[in-house]
Amino acid sequence: MNQKIRKTIGIYSILLGISVIATWAVILTSGTIAEGRIELGFHLYAEFAMAVICLVSGVMLLNNRP
């Protein structure tokens, strides 16, 4: 894969992961959640898992790791 493309995808992935975490931080601190406890738990797990995967994959792409 082209180095410029890897860098672009890596930066985008990191920004996406940070954005998801920041969005949920704002939502959770505002206290306006329309979901039940169980639904919220599953939703948060899925979103934070995705955010962590995005962050890790972005860093790995920027460090040229397979």
Contact map, one row per residue, 1 for C-alpha under 8 A:
111011000000000000000000000000000000000000000000000000000000000000
111111000000000000000000000000000000000000000000000000000000000000
111111100000000000000000000000000000000000000000000000000000000000
011111110000000000000000000000000000000000000000000000000000000000
111111111000000000000000000000000000000000000000000000000000000000
111111111100000000000000000000000000000000000000000000000000110000
001111111110000000000000000000000000000000000000000000000000110000
000111111111000000000000000000000000000000000000000000000000000000
000011111111100000000000000000000000000000000000000000000100100000
000001111111110000000000000000000000000000000000000000001111110000
000000111111111000000000000000000000000000000000000000000100010000
000000011111111100000000000000000000000000000000000000000100000000
000000001111111110000000000000000000000000000000000001101100000000
000000000111111111000000000000000000000000000000000001111110000000
000000000011111111100000000000000000000000000000000000100000000000
000000000001111111110000000000000000000000000000001001100000000000
000000000000111111111000000000000000000000000000011111100000000000
000000000000011111111100000000000000000000000000001000100000000000
000000000000001111111110000000000000000000000000000000000000000000
000000000000000111111111000000000000000000000011001000000000000000
000000000000000011111111100000000000000000000001001000000000000000
000000000000000001111111110000000000000000000000000000000000000000
000000000000000000111111111000000000000000000000000000000000000000
000000000000000000011111111100000000000000000000000000000000000000
000000000000000000001111111110000000000000000000000000000000000000
000000000000000000000111111111000000000000000000000000000000000000
000000000000000000000011111111111000000000000000000000000000000000
000000000000000000000001111111111000000000000000000000000000000000
000000000000000000000000111111100000000000000000000000000000000000
000000000000000000000000011111110000000000000000000000000000000000
000000000000000000000000001111111000000000000000000000000000000000
000000000000000000000000001101111100000000000000000000000000000000
000000000000000000000000001100111110000000000000000000000000000000
000000000000000000000000000000011111000000000000000000000000000000
000000000000000000000000000000001111101100000000000000000000000000
000000000000000000000000000000000111111100000000000000000000000000
000000000000000000000000000000000011111110000000000000000000000000
000000000000000000000000000000000001111111000000000000000000000000
000000000000000000000000000000000011111111100000000000000000000000
000000000000000000000000000000000011111111110000000000000000000000
000000000000000000000000000000000000111111111000000000000000000000
000000000000000000000000000000000000011111111100000000000000000000
000000000000000000000000000000000000001111111110000000000000000000
000000000000000000000000000000000000000111111111000000000000000000
000000000000000000000000000000000000000011111111100000000000000000
000000000000000000000000000000000000000001111111110000000000000000
000000000000000000010000000000000000000000111111111000000000000000
000000000000000000011000000000000000000000011111111100000000000000
000000000000000000000000000000000000000000001111111110000000000000
000000000000000010000000000000000000000000000111111111000000000000
000000000000000111011000000000000000000000000011111111100000000000
000000000000000010000000000000000000000000000001111111110000000000
000000000000000010000000000000000000000000000000111111111000000000
000000000000110110000000000000000000000000000000011111111100000000
000000000000111111000000000000000000000000000000001111111110000000
000000000000010000000000000000000000000000000000000111111111000000
000000000100110000000000000000000000000000000000000011111111100000
000000001111110000000000000000000000000000000000000001111111110000
000000000100010000000000000000000000000000000000000000111111111000
000000000100000000000000000000000000000000000000000000011111111111
000001101100000000000000000000000000000000000000000000001111111111
000001100110000000000000000000000000000000000000000000000111111110
000000000000000000000000000000000000000000000000000000000011111110
000000000000000000000000000000000000000000000000000000000001111111
000000000000000000000000000000000000000000000000000000000001111111
000000000000000000000000000000000000000000000000000000000001100111
